[in-house]
């Protein structure tokens, strides 16, 4: 038996044999195959994740939104109760659009005309009244909105609690305290915060008409 210890020359000789018989080539092919396998695995996992996510979203049924249109003819005043037990006194010639059931994160309704809102508290779902000119968000409160299409002004007036008024055209926001009013001038596009007399603002609720600084 020969006792031979490996040294640097042995390692060099082994490398030469590898190159001569193609061992090194097969080793590189193996590395290349491993790289392709890793890339393919990443792509497959990504594709499956996207496909699974898309399938989940696609299969989710969006809640159907059924709007109720409530119109009050001229000469009449009516009170309705919304699905969340909020009370709305609707002035004559006004139209209210509201969902048959509040299912989303917000309680949104749409007003054309004038109405007084007594909002049922719900901290998790803000109550928002939308008109052509402004959005009014209530936090469990009583307020009045006048938004007739043929009037020069759109107004939001607070009786109790707090409301947030967002003017759409200017992106201005106001927080109102009781007996305060936001008056939006449709001609100039400006909003103005004023003090208000609620007995004047809500006179329509009693069938009364108030004239201020009006000549005979």
BELJO-V185325 format. One line per field, one symbol per residue. phi: phi as a letter, one per 20 degrees, with the letter a starting at -180 (. if undefined). A space follows every 10 residues. Layout:
phi: ???
This chain:
phi: .dddefcfff fffffffgff enffffffff ffffffffff ffffffffff ffffffffef efffddeddc ddffncccdc dfgemfdced ffmdccdbff bedefcddcc ccpcbdddef fafecgdcdd cfdbddddcm acbcccbffe efcdcccdeb nbcdddeffd meccddegmd cdddeffemd dcececefff fdfgfemdcd ddldff
